[in-house]
Amino acid sequence: MITPLEIQNKEFKKGLRGYKESEVDEFLDKIIIDYENLYKENIELKDKITMLNEQIEKYENLEKTLNNTLVFAQSTAEEVAQNAQKKAELIIQEAEGKAKKIIQEGRNEVVKIQKEYEEGKKQLHIFKTRFKTLLESQLEAVVTSCKEIVGEAEEVKEVKQAEEIKGIEVKVVE
């Protein structure tokens, strides 16, 4: 690209019938000023473009970092959710296992108590039967003893009556 200094230092050869030198110099001075302004503005714009490209690159890197962080956070959240789900399932399985064990122990205890109840009931029935038999045999013994005593009492009574009758007869005979 031509610099403003090159335009300023450019010398043209003079011909026989050329342009007015003063008009050409005046026009070249205007072109130099405009061209210098455009040249400076171009340099500034290139610097600004470079700076903006650096900022874009910085923001793109930041965007990549944020995207990577977001992807990592999402995968971590999914992993945490999966781990929580697995842990919840394990807790539920463990609780169900404990519940089944407690229920089975309760059933076993009920069966044991029922057996003890039935055994106690059987023992009570045996005791009642034996006690009834004992009472019946004792009652029979008492009845038999009473009958014997009554029988003996009647014999004694008969003997006394017989003796009284004899005693009366003896008195009568005398």
C-alpha positions in Angstrom: 0.0 0.0 0.0 1.3 3.5 -0.8 2.0 5.7 2.2 1.2 9.4 2.4 5.0 10.1 2.5 5.5 8.3 -0.9 2.7 10.5 -2.4 4.3 13.6 -1.0 7.8 12.7 -2.3 6.6 11.6 -5.7 8.0 13.9 -8.5 6.6 13.9 -11.9 8.5 14.7 -15.1 7.6 17.9 -16.8 6.3 17.7 -20.3 5.7 20.5 -22.9 2.2 21.0 -22.3 1.5 19.7 -18.9 -0.9 20.6 -16.1 -0.5 23.6 -14.0 2.0 22.7 -11.4 0.3 24.7 -8.6 -3.1 23.0 -9.2 -1.5 19.6 -9.3 0.5 20.4 -6.1 -2.7 21.7 -4.4 -4.7 18.7 -5.4 -1.9 16.3 -4.3 -1.8 18.1 -0.9 -5.5 17.5 -0.5 -5.0 13.8 -1.5 -2.1 13.5 0.9 -4.2 14.8 3.8 -7.2 12.6 3.0 -5.0 9.6 2.3 -3.1 10.2 5.5 -6.4 10.3 7.4 -7.6 7.1 5.7 -4.2 5.4 6.3 -4.3 6.3 10.1 -8.0 5.2 10.3 -7.1 2.0 8.5 -4.3 1.2 11.0 -6.6 2.1 13.9 -9.3 -0.2 12.4 -6.8 -3.0 11.9 -5.7 -2.6 15.5 -9.3 -2.6 16.7 -10.0 -5.7 14.5 -7.0 -7.4 16.1 -8.2 -6.4 19.6 -11.7 -7.5 18.8 -10.5 -10.8 17.4 -8.5 -11.4 20.6 -11.6 -10.6 22.7 -13.7 -13.0 20.5 -11.1 -15.7 20.9 -11.1 -15.0 24.7 -14.9 -15.2 24.8 -14.9 -18.3 22.6 -12.5 -19.9 25.1 -14.7 -18.8 27.9 -17.7 -20.2 26.1 -15.9 -23.5 25.6 -14.9 -23.6 29.2 -18.5 -22.8 30.3 -19.9 -25.5 27.9 -17.4 -28.0 29.3 -18.3 -27.0 32.8 -22.0 -27.3 32.0 -21.5 -30.7 30.4 -19.5 -31.8 33.4 -22.1 -30.4 35.8 -24.9 -32.2 33.9 -23.0 -35.5 33.9 -22.1 -35.1 37.5 -25.8 -34.3 38.3 -26.9 -37.4 36.4 -24.3 -39.5 38.1 -25.4 -38.2 41.5 -29.0 -38.9 40.6 -28.1 -42.4 39.5 -26.1 -43.0 42.6 -28.9 -41.7 44.8 -31.4 -43.9 42.9 -29.1 -47.0 43.4 -28.7 -46.1 47.1 -32.4 -45.7 47.5 -33.0 -49.0 45.8 -30.5 -50.7 48.1 -32.1 -49.1 51.2 -35.5 -50.3 50.0 -34.2 -53.8 49.4 -32.4 -53.8 52.8 -35.6 -52.5 54.5 -37.7 -55.1 52.7 -35.3 -57.8 53.7 -35.4 -56.7 57.3 -39.2 -56.5 57.2 -39.4 -60.0 55.8 -37.1 -61.2 58.5 -39.1 -59.5 61.2 -42.3 -60.9 59.8 -40.9 -64.4 59.7 -39.6 -64.1 63.2 -43.0 -62.9 64.3 -44.7 -65.8 62.5 -42.2 -68.2 64.2 -43.0 -66.6 67.5 -46.7 -67.0 66.9 -46.3 -70.7 66.0 -44.2 -71.2 69.1 -46.8 -69.5 71.3 -49.5 -71.5 69.7 -47.6 -74.7 70.4 -47.0 -73.6 74.0 -50.7 -72.7 74.3 -51.8 -76.1 72.8 -49.3 -77.9 75.1 -50.7 -75.9 78.1 -54.2 -76.7 77.1 -53.3 -80.4 76.7 -51.6 -80.4 80.1 -54.6 -78.7 81.7 -57.0 -81.3 80.1 -54.7 -84.1 81.4 -54.6 -82.4 84.9 -58.4 -82.0 84.9 -59.0 -85.6 83.9 -56.5 -86.9 86.5 -57.9 -84.6 89.2 -61.5 -85.6 88.3 -60.5 -89.2 88.4 -58.8 -88.6 91.8 -61.9 -86.8 93.1 -64.2 -89.5 91.8 -62.1 -92.2 93.4 -61.9 -90.2 96.7 -65.6 -89.6 96.5 -66.2 -93.3 95.9 -63.9 -94.1 98.8 -65.7 -91.6 101.0 -69.1 -93.0 99.9 -67.9 -96.5 100.5 -66.5 -95.5 103.9 -69.8 -93.7 104.7 -71.7 -96.8 103.7 -69.5 -99.0 105.8 -69.9 -96.5 108.7 -73.7 -96.4 108.1 -73.7 -100.2 107.8 -71.7 -100.5 111.0 -73.9 -97.9 112.6 -76.9 -99.9 111.6 -75.3 -103.1 112.9 -74.5 -101.2 116.1 -78.0 -99.9 116.2 -79.4 -103.4 115.5 -77.1 -104.8 118.1 -78.3 -102.1 120.6 -81.8 -102.7 119.7 -81.3 -106.4 120.0 -79.6 -105.8 123.4 -82.4 -103.5 124.4 -84.9 -106.1 123.4 -82.9 -108.7 125.3 -82.7 -106.3 128.2 -86.4 -105.8 128.1 -86.9 -109.5 127.8 -84.6 -110.1 130.7 -86.5 -107.6 132.8 -89.8 -109.1 131.7 -88.6 -112.5 132.6 -87.4 -111.6 135.9 
